[in-house]
Amino acid sequence: MSTTPASPPVPPAAPTPVSGASPRPRGRLLTLPVVSWVFYDFANTIFSYVVLTRYFTEWVVIERGRPDWYIGVMSACVALALAVALPFFGALADRRGRNKPFLIGFTLASVAATAALGFTGPVLAALVVAGVAIFAFNSAEAQYHPLLATVAAPAQRSRVSGIGVGVGYLGALLALIGLGAVVPDGENQRAFVPTAALFGLFALPCLLLVHDRRRPAGMMPSLAGLGASALGQVVRSVRAARGRPHGRFLIARFLYVDAIATVIAFMTVYARRTGDFSAGEIDALLAASTVCAILGALTAGLVSEWIGPRRVVLATLVVVGAAMLAAGLSGAGALLWVVGPLVGAALGSVTASDRILMLALLPPERRSEGFGLYALIGKVSNGFGPLVLWSGTIWLLSEGLEVAGPLVASRAAVCVLALTALGGAAVLRGVPDSR
């Protein structure tokens, strides 16, 4: 299960309705390029499940006995690097008219760094290697999504994107079952080499069989000029969002993505601290959460057509926020069997619904710009939550003030994340259903 809502592909222009219906797609849907593109979703979700959700954080915090803030600082550094690099490499790919070279380079870098984690002993060195792997993973993903436009016709892109999301969750289930069978309890480091192999293997069809659609390359300024142009575009996008409905929505999204992604990243650590979960039970919990993520995505997509995506996201946040708050206040490990699947369902629901709302709030001429900011907000929030909301709360209570042990401090951190999700819902209430 991926710890973050998937970054969306740039949405295609809306087809002209005919009697209230979209044009029927022509031609086969599952062509070789489409299947190859979808397999990349399968591959990168294996990485996401192993490194971001299941094995790495538990290896550092539980097995190696390091404080939670080690993960928080690493996550924040990666988020800061992505905030600078994603606009730059996006602009560079646009100017050159090609995404594939960057996709290949970043994917291979992530695979290599993931394999290196299996042999890295010192924890600080492992954090650096993991940071490289996660940075390259996210940078590759940003180059992968635009290739949807090269493999699928406009009328088919929504369905192909949905197939990719569903197949991606199947990748998480494969990693869960396969690695759960071969990685002994207490030896999480043994998961990283097979993960690198699976990531590289299932990414190969996309790397070899999906091709850029040649676009005219723009004039290439200096790298410094390109960087300044990319940064300027981010600043202009932020200014354009101020005071507009999609700007308020992005504030809400920062809060609730922060909460959901962080609780998923530290779920295994919290489960261990309750003392109620073995490795097999954690795998079962994550399996249930992943299945619920699939069901949440499918259900949210259908319900959004009836009541609108904003109401779906609001209802999801209220339910999951209340469940997290109950789990944190009670401290009962058994409640994780409720909270985990609800958080999984929330991840699937938000992934399916909030980009539809974003699309409804943006004028057509600002969609690429708006979705670039949407993706950037998600990456930045992935650094803020682990460092400030989770690690900061635990450090303050257990080491700064010395008023609580790791379990009680973790319960407080869960409550902080619950209030953050509910805060996102409160901000979202003021957002209209469309522009």
N, C-alpha and C positions, 0 to 999 in steps of 0.2 A: 504494500500500500504506500503510495507516494505520500510524502509529508506536506506537500503543498499542493494547492489547487493548480492544475496544469496551466502553464502559460498558453494563451489561446493563439491559434493561427490568425493572421490578419484576416478579418471577415471579408468575404466576397461581397461585391455590390449586390444589393437586393434585387432579385428577379422581378420583372414586371408582372403583377398579378393578372390573372385572367379569370374572371368570375370568382374572385376570392381564392384562387388556388395558384400554387407555383407551377411553372412549366414542368412537365414530366421529363426526367432525365433520359437522355438517349445514350445508347451504347451500353456495353457491359460495365458493371460497377467494379468487380474484383479483377482488374487487369493486373499484369505482373508488376508494373510500377506501383499501383495502389497497395498490393499485398506487401511489396518490399518496403514501402513507406510505413505501413502499419506495423511491420515487424520491429521497426526502430522503437516504437512506443513500447512494445513488449520488452525490448532489450533495456531501455533506460529505466523502466519501472523495476526491473530486477535490481539495478544499481540503487535506485531510490529506496527500495524496501530494505536492502541489506545495510547500506552505509548510513542512510538518514533515519531509518526507523528501528531496525531490529538489533543489529550486532555492534556497530561501532560505539555508540554512546554507552551502552552497557559494558562493553569491553573496557573503556577508559574509566568510567565512574565506579562500576561495581567490581570488575575483575582486577583492575589496576589500582583502585582505591584513590583516584584523583577527585578533586572537588568538581561540582557541576559547572562552575564558572570556566573551567578549561574549555568545555564544549561551547559555552556562551561566547567566550572571547574569539574562538576559532570561527564560529558562525558569524559574528559581527564583522570580523576581518574579511571573510569571504563576501558578505553582503556589501561591504564598502567597495571592495574591488570590482564586484559586478556592477555596482551603481555607476562606476567610472567606465568600465570596459564594455558593457553591453551597448550603450549608445554609440561608442566609438566603432566597435566591430560591425554593428548594424549599418552605420554610415559607410564604412569601408566596403562592405558587401554590396550595398546599393550602388556605390560609385563604380565598382568593378563589374557589376551585373551578374555576380555569381555568389552562391551560398555554399556549394559543395566543398570547395577547398577548405573552408573554415570548419564545416561540419566534420570532415575527415580528420583534420588536424586536432581539433578539440576532443573528438571521440577517442582517438588513439591515445592522446595524453591522459584522458580520464581512465581508460583501460589500464595503461601502464602504471599509473599512480595507485589504482585500486589493487593491482597485483603486488606492487611494492609494499602495501600495507601488511601483506601476509608475512613479510620478512623484516619489518621494522620493529626494533626492540624498544628504544627509549620513547616514552610517551610524548614528549615535546616534539621529537622528530616525526612521530606518527601523526600528530595534530597538523604539522606542516604538510605532510604528504596527503592526508585526508583533505586539507583545505585546497590543495592543488587539484585533487580528484573532483571535489565538489564544484570548484570554480570552472573546471573544464567541462564537466557534465552540464552545468547550467548554460555555459557559453555555446556548447554544441546544440542544446535544445533550442536556443534562440535562432540558430541557423536552420534547424530542422523544420520548424513550423512553416516558414514561407514556401517550402517545397511542396506543400499541399496543392498550391496553385499550379504546379507543373504536372501532377499525377492525376488530378480529378477535374472534370468539367465543373463550372460554377454551380449548376443545379445539383451536383452530387457531393459537393464538399462538406455539407453538414453531416450527411450520412457517413462519409469516409472518416471525418473527424470523430464521430460517435463510435464507429467501429474501432478506431485507434484507442480511444479511452477504455472501451470494454476489453480489448485484447491486452492493453497495458495492465489492467488489474489481474488478468490471467497470468501475466509474467510474475506479478507479486506472489500469486498462489504457487506457481512453480518453484520460486525461490524458497517460499515458506516450507513447502513439503520436501523438496529435494535437499536443501541445506539442513533442515530440521532433522533429517535422517542421518546425515553424515557428520555434523558438527556436534561434538560432545558438549554437555553442559559444563560451563567454566572454561571453555577453549574457543571463545568467539573469534579469535584471530584466524582460525583455520577456515573461516567463511570467505575471506577476501580473495584468495587466488581463484577458487571456482567461480566466484562472482565475476571477476575480471574476464574469465574465459567465456562465461555465458553472455555477458554484456557484449564482448567483441564478436562472438559467434552470431548472435541474433541481430546485431547491427550491420553485419556484412551485406545482406541483401540491399539495404538502403544505400550503403556506401558504394556498392558496385553497380546497381541496376537502376537507381533513380538519378536522373540527369537534370542539370540546370536548364531552364528554358532561356536561351540566349537573350539577354537584354542589352540594349546599347549601354556601353560603359560611359559614365560621366567623366568629365575632366578631373584628373587626379591632383588635388592640391597636396601640399606637404602633409606629413603625418601630424605635425603640430596644428596646421590649419584645419585638418579634418577633425582633430580632437576638439578644437575650439568650436567648430561648427556643430559637432554633436552635443557638446555641453550647452551651447546656445539654444539648440532645439529643445533640450530638456527644460531649460529656464523658460522658454516661450510657451511650452506645453503647460507648465505649472501656472504661469500667469493667465493663460487662456482658460484654465479650469477654475480659477478663483471666482467665487460668486455664482458659479453655474451648477446646475443639478449634478452633472457628472463629477464635478470637483467635490461636492459633499459626499457623493457615493464613494469616491476614492478614499476619503477620510474614514468612512465606515468600513471599507474593505481592508484598509490597513489594520484596523483594530481586530476585526473578526478573523482575518487570515492569520494574524499574529497569534491569536489564542488557539485556533485549531491546529496550526502547524506545530506550535510549541508543545501542546499536550500530546500530540502524536510522537514527536521526537523523544520525549522523556517518559512515555507510557511504560516502557519496559523497566526503566530505572525505578519509577514509582511502584510498579507491581512488585519488584524485588524487595523494596523497602517495607512494603506491608508484611512481608514474610509469608504471604498466602499463595505464592505462585512459584511453581517449578518451571524449568525451561520448556517442558512439553505443554504446560498450561498457558504459558505466555504465547507459544506458537498457536495454540487453539484460540486464545483471545484475539490475536492478530488475524487469524483466519476468519473468525466471525466478523471482525471489523471490516476486513476486505470485502467479504460477501455483502455486507450491509452497504459498503461504499458503492458497489455495483448496483444494488437495488435502489439506493438513494439517488444515483445519477439517472437511472431509468425512470423512476417515479417522478422525480423533480421535473424532468423534461416534459412528461405528459401533463402534470398538474400545472406547470407554468403556462401551458396553452389555454388552460381554463381560467385561472385566477391571476395570472401574471407572475413574472419571476420575482418581483420585489416582495410580494406576499409570501412566496415560497421561502426565500432567504430569511425573511423576518421570522416566520414560524420555526424554521430550522434552528436559528440562533437562540430563540427563547427556550426551546425544548432542550437543546444541548447545553446551554448556559445553566439552566436550572439543574440538570442532571450532574454537571461538573461541580456546581456549588454544593449539592447534597453529598457528593462523594468526598469533597474536601472537608466539609464540616463534620461528617460522621466518621471518616477515617476507615470505614469498612472496606476491606479488600474485595469482598463479594460484589460490591457495587460496581467494580470495574467491569464485571460481566454485562452490566447495563450501559455504563458510560462508554466503554470501548466501542461497541457496535453503534451507539448513537453518534459518537465522534466520527466513525467511519461513514455512516450515513450522511452526516453533515458535510464531510469532505466531498462525497459524491454529489450531494445536492447542490452545494455551493459551486462546484466545478461546472455543473450543467446549467445552473440558473444565472449566476451573477454576470457572466459575460453576455448573456442575452439581454439583461437589464442595461449593461454598459452600452450595448449596441443601440438600444432604444433611446438612450439619453444623448447620443452623439449625433450631430449633423453629419451627413455623408462626407462632406469635405474635410472633416476632422477625425475620421475614424482611424486611420493609420497612426496619426499623432496620439490620439486618445488611448489606443490600445498599447502603444509603446509605453505610455505612462502607467497604464494598468499593470503591465508586466513588471515594470520597474518597482512599483509600489509593493508587489508581492515579494520580490527578491529582498528589498530593504527590510520589510517586516519580518522576514525569516531570520534576520540578524538581531533585530531589536528584542524579539520575544525571548529567545534562549538566553541572551545576555542580561537583559534588564528585568523582565517579568519573572522568569524562572530562577536563573542563577542569582540575580540580585536579591530576590526575596529570601532564598535559602541562605545566602551568605549573611545577610543582615540579621536574620533571626538566630542562626546557629553559630556564627563566628563573630559578627559585629556586636550584637547585643548579648549573645550567649544566653538566650532565653528559651531555646528549643533545640531538640535533636534533629537529625536529618529527616526522620519520618514526619514529625509535626511541622517542620519547616516546609517539607514537600506538600503537605496538605494545605498549608497556607498559600503556597505558590499555585496550587490547583484552583483555590478560591479566587486568587488574583486573575488568573486566566479566565475563569468563569465570568467575573465582573467585566473583564475586557471584552469578551464576546457579547455580553449584554449591552455594554456601552456602544459597540458597533451597531447593535440592533436599534438602540435609541437614536443614533445619528441617522440610520437608514430610514427611520420613520418619517423624517422630513424630506426625503427624496421622492419626487413624483414618479409615476410609472413610465413616463416618456417625456421627451423634451417639450 
